[in-house]
Amino acid sequence: MTSSKRQSRSSRSSPRRQRKGGSRKRVPPARRVALAKVKDDLSRYLKLAADGEIVITRHGRPAGILIGFATEEDWFDYRLEHHPEFLRRIQEARRALQAGQGVPIENVPD
């Protein structure tokens, strides 16, 4: 004897948010550490920064950020994403696409 599936009587939870484009890597929240602690043990905090940003505080207020890289590729990606010339070229390309000056993907050679 097979039973039919019963629909849940509870209300649906809020709809799931759609992921935005970009990196799929989950970024942990930034850790806050006092400047004095970072100065005392920089190598430890540099290792921790490879997993997530560390906000360095001075008198309880954010003063800087420590970003670590797990691989050289992560370092390259960071440099590329923050390079002014690269960002300018991306902006120009977006403007061109919005103006209809792009090439359809079907016309791009393999």
Backbone as a chain_set.jsonl record, in Angstrom:
{"seq": "MTSSKRQSRSSRSSPRRQRKGGSRKRVPPARRVALAKVKDDLSRYLKLAADGEIVITRHGRPAGILIGFATEEDWFDYRLEHHPEFLRRIQEARRALQAGQGVPIENVPD", "coords": {"N": [[0.836, -1.159, 0.0], [0.648, 2.123, -0.915], [1.323, 5.372, 0.219], [-0.043, 8.587, -0.265], [1.622, 11.657, -0.873], [1.588, 14.055, 1.652], [0.76, 17.436, 1.892], [2.569, 19.934, 3.553], [1.312, 21.563, 6.431], [2.269, 23.733, 7.639], [3.292, 27.148, 7.404], [4.929, 28.462, 4.533], [8.392, 29.044, 4.58], [10.329, 32.059, 4.399], [11.051, 33.115, 1.064], [13.904, 31.78, -0.646], [16.875, 33.623, -1.031], [18.176, 34.754, -4.092], [21.289, 33.877, -5.438], [23.863, 36.14, -6.206], [25.843, 37.029, -9.064], [29.364, 36.32, -9.508], [31.995, 35.529, -7.223], [31.768, 32.312, -5.738], [32.707, 31.601, -3.399], [32.411, 31.319, 0.042], [32.536, 33.936, 2.3], [33.836, 34.448, 5.399], [32.713, 36.387, 8.268], [34.437, 39.442, 9.028], [37.128, 39.437, 11.315], [37.747, 41.209, 14.296], [40.538, 42.795, 15.616], [42.728, 44.118, 18.033], [45.239, 46.571, 17.425], [47.607, 46.389, 18.956], [47.694, 43.642, 19.616], [48.018, 42.518, 17.092], [50.505, 43.553, 16.371], [52.109, 42.255, 18.233], [51.942, 39.595, 17.454], [52.175, 39.13, 14.586], [52.658, 37.197, 12.51], [50.955, 35.082, 13.175], [48.409, 36.272, 12.888], [48.497, 36.912, 10.217], [48.407, 34.397, 9.042], [45.835, 33.658, 9.877], [44.41, 35.529, 8.448], [44.387, 34.538, 5.9], [42.141, 33.006, 5.751], [40.082, 34.782, 6.137], [39.219, 38.265, 6.215], [40.846, 40.526, 8.485], [40.008, 42.953, 10.677], [41.782, 45.597, 11.81], [41.965, 47.259, 14.804], [42.164, 50.449, 16.429], [42.127, 51.805, 19.485], [39.596, 50.717, 19.712], [38.323, 51.429, 17.371], [37.928, 50.9, 13.847], [40.941, 50.726, 12.03], [42.446, 49.727, 10.011], [42.936, 47.063, 7.625], [43.67, 43.621, 7.391], [44.605, 41.445, 4.959], [44.925, 38.205, 3.9], [46.438, 35.699, 1.781], [45.742, 32.572, 0.487], [46.871, 31.252, -1.645], [49.126, 31.842, -4.431], [47.618, 32.409, -6.623], [45.311, 33.523, -5.521], [46.402, 35.928, -4.639], [47.098, 37.069, -7.097], [44.518, 37.328, -8.227], [43.389, 39.197, -6.442], [45.041, 41.43, -6.89], [44.425, 41.93, -9.588], [41.657, 42.478, -9.469], [41.703, 44.882, -8.128], [43.158, 46.622, -9.617], [43.598, 49.713, -11.132], [43.638, 50.222, -13.955], [42.589, 47.858, -15.056], [40.005, 47.909, -13.915], [39.06, 50.244, -15.133], [38.985, 49.458, -17.83], [37.047, 47.436, -17.718], [34.817, 48.958, -17.03], [34.592, 50.565, -19.335], [34.011, 48.568, -21.217], [31.522, 47.694, -20.305], [29.985, 50.013, -20.725], [30.127, 50.117, -23.513], [28.73, 47.776, -24.19], [26.188, 48.436, -23.205], [25.584, 50.44, -24.963], [25.066, 49.031, -27.179], [27.19, 48.07, -28.662], [28.389, 45.657, -28.488], [29.471, 42.231, -29.147], [27.565, 39.505, -30.169], [27.429, 36.437, -28.325], [27.247, 34.192, -29.889], [28.67, 34.849, -32.135], [31.29, 34.845, -31.423], [34.431, 33.496, -31.973], [35.457, 30.071, -31.455]], "CA": [[0.0, 0.0, 0.0], [1.447, 3.342, -0.992], [0.637, 6.544, 0.751], [0.176, 9.785, -1.071], [2.363, 12.684, -0.144], [0.747, 15.098, 2.243], [1.369, 18.746, 1.864], [2.803, 20.481, 4.872], [0.33, 22.57, 6.843], [2.965, 24.908, 8.15], [3.471, 28.19, 6.39], [6.224, 28.422, 3.857], [9.379, 29.983, 5.093], [10.591, 33.126, 3.438], [11.706, 32.573, -0.135], [15.367, 31.836, -0.638], [17.456, 34.696, -1.814], [18.929, 34.321, -5.256], [22.703, 34.237, -5.393], [24.313, 37.084, -7.213], [27.01, 36.557, -9.8], [30.644, 36.556, -8.861], [32.632, 34.421, -6.529], [30.894, 31.434, -4.978], [33.416, 31.313, -2.157], [31.775, 31.944, 1.192], [33.484, 34.772, 3.022], [33.449, 34.577, 6.802], [32.73, 37.778, 8.723], [35.768, 39.927, 9.406], [37.489, 39.366, 12.732], [38.293, 42.487, 14.783], [41.671, 42.566, 16.52], [43.426, 45.345, 18.411], [46.543, 46.78, 16.8], [48.671, 45.886, 19.847], [47.768, 42.188, 19.472], [48.569, 42.207, 15.766], [51.932, 43.86, 16.416], [52.778, 41.24, 19.046], [51.906, 38.266, 16.844], [51.789, 39.379, 13.2], [52.645, 35.99, 11.683], [49.731, 34.329, 13.496], [47.257, 36.943, 12.298], [48.626, 36.807, 8.766], [47.875, 33.069, 8.704], [44.381, 33.713, 10.05], [43.853, 36.39, 7.403], [44.217, 33.751, 4.675], [40.776, 32.484, 5.794], [39.127, 35.883, 6.174], [39.799, 39.569, 6.551], [40.975, 40.893, 9.889], [39.937, 44.402, 10.859], [42.702, 46.018, 12.87], [41.369, 48.408, 15.483], [42.991, 51.306, 17.282], [41.211, 52.369, 20.475], [38.26, 50.194, 19.464], [37.785, 51.881, 16.086], [38.648, 50.32, 12.7], [42.075, 51.538, 11.579], [43.023, 49.11, 8.82], [42.465, 45.704, 7.364], [44.717, 42.671, 7.027], [44.081, 40.465, 4.011], [45.9, 37.17, 3.607], [46.19, 34.942, 0.567], [46.061, 31.16, 0.659], [47.694, 30.835, -2.78], [49.578, 32.938, -5.295], [46.5, 32.748, -7.507], [44.47, 34.463, -4.764], [47.122, 37.205, -4.674], [46.936, 37.593, -8.459], [43.118, 37.752, -8.371], [43.219, 40.43, -5.666], [45.709, 42.523, -7.607], [43.67, 42.202, -10.799], [40.378, 43.081, -9.1], [41.907, 46.212, -7.571], [44.042, 47.371, -10.504], [42.805, 50.787, -11.73], [43.529, 50.073, -15.406], [41.656, 46.758, -15.301], [38.669, 48.397, -13.582], [38.674, 51.204, -16.16], [38.647, 48.708, -19.044], [35.767, 46.777, -17.463], [33.795, 50.005, -17.105], [34.447, 50.904, -20.754], [33.345, 47.452, -21.888], [30.105, 47.732, -19.912], [29.36, 51.127, -21.45], [29.999, 49.725, -24.913], [27.637, 46.805, -24.274], [24.932, 49.153, -23.015], [25.356, 51.238, -26.17], [24.797, 48.111, -28.286], [28.402, 47.883, -29.457], [28.966, 44.355, -28.156], [29.416, 41.138, -30.117], [26.806, 38.387, -29.601], [28.267, 35.278, -27.975], [27.207, 33.243, -31.009], [29.633, 35.284, -33.142], [32.657, 34.771, -30.9], [35.051, 32.243, -32.43], [35.87, 29.127, -30.406]], "C": [[0.894, 1.239, 0.0], [0.648, 4.504, -0.447], [0.924, 7.744, -0.132], [0.901, 10.817, -0.217], [1.393, 13.72, 0.39], [1.496, 16.404, 2.195], [1.504, 19.273, 3.286], [1.764, 21.544, 5.19], [1.006, 23.828, 7.373], [3.155, 25.918, 7.029], [4.857, 28.068, 5.775], [7.167, 29.415, 4.489], [9.625, 31.034, 4.029], [11.33, 32.565, 2.234], [13.22, 32.724, -0.046], [15.843, 32.976, -1.503], [18.247, 34.107, -2.966], [20.377, 34.756, -5.088], [23.008, 35.224, -6.506], [25.528, 36.499, -7.909], [28.282, 36.834, -9.036], [31.138, 35.322, -8.152], [31.618, 33.619, -5.726], [31.515, 31.093, -3.631], [32.728, 32.046, -1.003], [32.82, 32.692, 2.004], [33.022, 34.9, 4.466], [33.467, 36.047, 7.224], [34.125, 38.175, 9.193], [35.948, 39.852, 10.921], [38.091, 40.711, 13.123], [39.371, 42.194, 15.82], [42.355, 43.902, 16.795], [44.815, 45.385, 17.788], [47.67, 46.21, 17.657], [48.823, 44.37, 19.724], [48.381, 41.799, 18.138], [50.072, 42.465, 15.753], [52.7, 42.789, 17.184], [52.889, 39.897, 18.349], [51.461, 38.351, 15.377], [51.699, 38.099, 12.37], [51.394, 35.153, 11.932], [48.524, 34.957, 12.808], [47.319, 36.937, 10.769], [48.112, 35.45, 8.29], [46.356, 33.047, 8.82], [43.713, 34.526, 8.937], [43.687, 35.651, 6.078], [42.804, 33.174, 4.601], [39.716, 33.58, 5.79], [39.8, 37.162, 6.618], [39.845, 39.784, 8.057], [40.99, 42.412, 9.961], [40.817, 44.748, 12.05], [42.123, 47.288, 13.489], [42.409, 49.16, 16.303], [42.012, 52.029, 18.205], [39.764, 51.968, 20.176], [37.631, 50.599, 18.141], [38.591, 51.258, 14.947], [39.738, 51.269, 12.205], [42.69, 50.984, 10.3], [42.478, 47.706, 8.662], [43.647, 44.851, 6.927], [44.077, 41.601, 6.161], [45.191, 39.478, 3.707], [45.51, 36.424, 2.346], [46.643, 33.508, 0.779], [47.002, 30.671, -0.446], [48.166, 32.058, -3.551], [48.475, 33.364, -6.251], [45.541, 33.719, -6.818], [45.092, 35.854, -4.778], [46.954, 37.868, -6.038], [45.518, 38.109, -8.657], [42.866, 39.065, -7.643], [43.828, 41.622, -6.404], [44.934, 42.917, -8.847], [42.375, 42.941, -10.476], [40.516, 44.501, -8.567], [42.822, 47.087, -8.434], [43.225, 48.436, -11.244], [42.619, 50.636, -13.245], [42.54, 48.969, -15.775], [40.224, 47.216, -15.028], [38.163, 49.395, -14.624], [38.244, 50.487, -17.437], [37.322, 47.962, -18.899], [34.634, 47.786, -17.599], [33.546, 50.421, -18.558], [33.694, 49.814, -21.512], [31.854, 47.43, -21.542], [29.368, 48.849, -20.628], [29.135, 50.772, -22.913], [28.853, 48.734, -25.099], [26.28, 47.486, -24.128], [24.576, 49.995, -24.231], [25.111, 50.353, -27.391], [26.006, 47.842, -29.159], [29.065, 46.528, -29.182], [28.838, 43.368, -29.299], [28.619, 40.003, -29.49], [27.711, 37.173, -29.381], [28.322, 34.269, -29.109], [28.262, 33.589, -32.077], [31.075, 35.253, -32.66], [33.258, 33.442, -31.335], [35.493, 31.388, -31.239], [37.337, 29.164, -30.168]], "O": [[1.79, 1.368, 0.833], [-0.565, 4.59, -0.64], [2.02, 7.881, -0.677], [0.791, 10.825, 1.009], [0.504, 14.195, -0.316], [2.704, 16.466, 2.425], [0.622, 19.062, 4.118], [1.383, 22.331, 4.323], [0.364, 24.866, 7.532], [3.173, 25.563, 5.85], [5.814, 27.632, 6.415], [6.761, 30.507, 4.886], [9.174, 30.901, 2.892], [12.14, 31.647, 2.367], [13.738, 33.669, 0.548], [15.286, 33.255, -2.565], [18.909, 33.08, -2.82], [20.653, 35.872, -4.647], [22.464, 35.134, -7.607], [26.164, 35.578, -7.397], [28.259, 37.521, -8.015], [30.73, 34.202, -8.462], [30.716, 34.185, -5.109], [30.918, 30.381, -2.824], [32.495, 33.253, -1.075], [33.864, 32.139, 2.35], [31.931, 35.408, 4.726], [34.157, 36.86, 6.61], [34.889, 37.346, 9.688], [35.04, 40.162, 11.692], [38.862, 41.29, 12.358], [39.15, 41.448, 16.773], [42.535, 44.715, 15.888], [45.476, 44.357, 17.645], [48.599, 45.606, 17.122], [49.943, 43.859, 19.725], [49.171, 40.858, 18.062], [50.83, 41.678, 15.186], [53.827, 42.454, 16.818], [53.82, 39.136, 18.613], [50.483, 37.716, 14.982], [50.752, 37.936, 11.601], [50.836, 34.579, 10.996], [47.709, 34.252, 12.213], [46.28, 36.956, 10.108], [47.455, 35.363, 7.253], [45.67, 32.486, 7.966], [42.585, 34.237, 8.538], [42.923, 36.093, 5.22], [42.315, 32.882, 3.51], [38.559, 33.313, 5.464], [40.819, 37.143, 7.308], [38.997, 39.29, 8.8], [41.859, 43.071, 9.389], [40.613, 44.248, 13.156], [41.83, 48.259, 12.791], [43.384, 48.592, 16.794], [41.161, 52.785, 17.737], [38.834, 52.755, 20.356], [36.526, 50.161, 17.82], [39.806, 51.103, 15.066], [39.494, 52.456, 11.99], [43.384, 51.707, 9.584], [41.67, 47.233, 9.461], [44.516, 45.308, 6.185], [43.129, 40.934, 6.575], [46.282, 39.876, 3.299], [44.368, 36.513, 1.897], [47.773, 33.253, 1.193], [47.829, 29.788, -0.219], [47.67, 33.167, -3.348], [48.397, 34.528, -6.644], [45.017, 34.632, -7.456], [44.381, 36.85, -4.914], [46.701, 39.069, -6.129], [45.324, 39.201, -9.192], [42.199, 39.951, -8.177], [43.209, 42.679, -6.524], [44.793, 44.105, -9.138], [42.036, 43.921, -11.139], [39.538, 45.249, -8.556], [43.213, 48.176, -8.015], [42.253, 48.097, -11.918], [41.531, 50.902, -13.755], [41.745, 49.129, -16.701], [39.325, 46.94, -15.824], [36.979, 49.395, -14.963], [37.25, 50.865, -18.057], [36.557, 47.868, -19.859], [33.608, 47.495, -18.215], [32.396, 50.606, -18.957], [32.84, 50.108, -22.349], [31.021, 47.171, -22.41], [28.243, 48.654, -21.09], [28.089, 51.083, -23.484], [28.091, 48.841, -26.059], [25.334, 47.153, -24.842], [23.399, 50.238, -24.499], [24.965, 50.855, -28.505], [25.848, 47.418, -30.304], [30.195, 46.297, -29.612], [28.173, 43.641, -30.298], [28.949, 39.566, -28.387], [28.636, 36.921, -30.154], [29.322, 33.571, -29.278], [28.691, 32.717, -32.832], [31.987, 35.6, -33.411], [32.673, 32.384, -31.098], [35.849, 31.898, -30.177], [37.843, 28.43, -29.318]]}, "num_chains": 1, "name": "protein.A"}
